[in-house]
Amino acid sequence: MQKTQIVINGSKEKPISIDISFKKTNQLKPIVIFCHGFKGFKDWGHFNLIADEFVKQDFVFVKFNFSYNGTTLDNPVDFADLDTFGNNNFSTELDDAGIVINYMESNAVQYEGNENEIYLIGHSRGGGIAILKTNEDSRIQKLATWASVKDVADFFINQDLDKWKADGLIYTLNARTQQKMPLYYQVYEDFIKNKDRLDIPKAAASIDIPWLIVHGTNDTSVPYDFAEKIHDWCKNSELCTIENADHTFGGKHPWNEDELPADSKILTEKTIAFFNQ
């Protein structure tokens, strides 16, 4: 197995750190690009083991850090730059995803990738980004979303927008690290400015490529019925339910075991089988 780590410029000149893994066979392979979620990063928990499973099945697996996710090149698994985290927004992530797709399309051959077979996976908020990007980018041939959000507007439902605007920021607690992470009001301003582009329900209804929706019934972060709603919006989608699975399909950070948790094994097997159809 070959794993290359590169850094490219993101949509606002912050760096995007990328891992590209593949098994050298001298045959072109589908390229799978994975988008992490909110308060996530490419090396979270068991994501490296998930990448290995796809590589074993002859995919080029690409995972990356959104440029404003709050990690840094020196601290790739820590939220060392909270100011940058606070200035992240959905449009920036959407543009970052496009930049990664551009890079993989242009450089596919050196990683034994097939530029005409680009597939997207998104987890949680990254699922929403993957849906939106798939709708606006015809290069995506297949899509899988894992425990995906259903609507960017949901992010703002319980917020006091007037107070947020007056104060300029709110804080979200990272339960794992106990960090109070800032969210600047620009997140909401970006959503209002780009409401049509960030309309997940509308995007979902427009997608006509093969799409696998995977969700656990014991997800306390993103309710299971979100998956059912998304599935209803996209008539071409396939819904895969994993009974009793949580939001991270059994994974946690750090993950110190050599094997995937049972629910993540099901998740990867189902997704690989779907991509191989």
C-alpha positions, 0 to 999 in steps of 0.5 A: 500500500502506498500513502502520500501526504500532500498539502495544497492551497485551499479556497482562501489560501489556508492549506488543505492537508491530504492523504492519498492511499492506493495499492500499486497494481498498474491498473486504474482505480476509482477515486474515493474522496472522503469529507469529514464532519464538524469538529472532525479531521482526516485522522480522527479515530478509525478513519485510517483503518477505513481508508485501508479497507477501501485500498484493499478493495482497489480504490484510491482513497483520499481524505483531507482536512478542510482548510478552516477546520481548526487543525494546523499542519503542525497539529493535525489532530488538535484544534490548535487554531480556534480563530480559523475554526470560527471563521469556517463556513459551508461555502468554504468547505464546498469550495475546498472539496472542489479544489481537492476534486480538481487536484485528483482529476488533474493528478489521477494517473500518478496515483493509479486513479481513474479521473472518470470515476470519482466518488464522494463520501461525506460523514455528518456535516461532511455528508451535507457538503458531499450532497451539495458538491455532487449536485453542482459537479458533474464529475462525481459519479457515485455518492455515499453519505454516512450519518449526514445532516439534512439541511444547513438551516438546521445549524441555526435553528436554536440560535439567538441570531440577534444576540449572535450578531450583536456579540459577533460570536457564539461558542460550541463546546467540544465534548471530547476536548472540553474546548469552547470553540468560537463560531463567528457570525459570518457563518450565518451571513455566508448561509444567507448570502449563498442560500440557494447554493447551500440548499441541501433538500433542493440539491438532494432532489436534483441528484440522479447518480447512484447514492447510498445513504447510511445511518444508524438507528442510535445516532444521538447527534443526527437523528435517523429520520434525517436519513429517511427525509433525504431518501425521500427527496432523492428517488434514486437513492438507496437507504442502508440502516444499521441497527443500533449504530451510533453517529460514528458507527462505533468509532471514537478518538483516539482509536487504539485498536487494529480493527474497525468497530463492528458497525464500521465494518458493516458501513465500509462493506456496504459502501464498498459493495455499492461502489462496486455495483 
